[in-house]
Amino acid sequence: MRIAAMILPLLLAGCATAGMEPLPPPSATYRALGTEPFWSMTIADGRMTYAAADGLGFSVPAPARRPDQNGYRYETRRLTLAITHRQCSDGMSDRTYPDTVTAIVDGRSLRGCGGAPTAPANLAGTTWSMVAIDGDAVSGDTYALRFTADRIGGRAGCNSFGGTYRVEGDRLIPGPLISTRMACLDGDRMTHERNAMRVLGGPVRIGHPDGDTMVLSGNGGEIRLRRAI
């Protein structure tokens, strides 16, 4: 009898949750967006926040999510977000997202994409901003990397550089890179450039912590980049 009394609550709990997706941890953040017109919605810290292109928007308490067809939905009187686990493109860039979403804002239906953007299938046609070189934070137009179908180019603080490249698995293999020879008065920029060119001087490993972040590591250094908007 004692064993049965211990097992029964567990069985009841299992029945109560059968068929339902586990809820994300309280700290998890979910983002959705659309482009025609532009809008965004963020679910975080117990709130659903909607923003329009003109900067106007509002926030409501986030309800518990409910299972829906191949996904789930958050539904309130003013805001509803229906999430379907089907790959989605934002229609304005080459970004893809794991979810297709429908937002209902004060009765108006808007379509878009949701979840963290996935890593690009290939580098061709992508542009990246360098955010750190060997752990040193960097920013600005002089820290960028661009890829076409077979060429790589950019700047790492001072001079422009470019050349061919190829990708084999998770490795980026730049060809010989040709750089301009302009001297920069800023010593930090010259150091960044020297370190970045060392990394790009041979095969490096490509890592994607998330769809908008790329890490190139090898040759004794590391370049961290973010997808350019």
C-alpha angles and dihedrals in degrees: 000000000000092000091049090051090054095047098046097069090050092052091049091050091051091051092049093055100036112127094012125114116238112259117246117252114273091255094054116115124207121195130192131178144178133198108204092082103001114246138149138199129196127193111198141130093013095306137104110212123191124195129183129204092263090058094252120127146120143227133230133181110275114242125215109279120249128211113257136173105312090337141020142265142222111212131188133153094265103022132041127171118191113193123198120187096233125120114260137191120211091223095230104067139015092268117126127194132201095236139053111211140192118203122196110201115185088331096314116119119221128180128212149121133286145193130044112322113254123240114268115265088229137000097241111118095012128125125201137190117219111233101173137015115195089341096309112123114236134177143170140070093298091067108068143121126202132187130200123179093289109357136077125201142160148108131273101196105310127007129045118242137183146165144133127303142179134196123225112183107304094345128098111207112192118198119225106311119219116210135189116245104228114143116229120214090210106086093199091058091051090051091050091049094048092050094046093049089050090056092047092045093091144000113324133184118252115220128181112195084178137350094273097043129072127183121197111195133176144080089066097304149068138224119199117200140181127211109261115239 
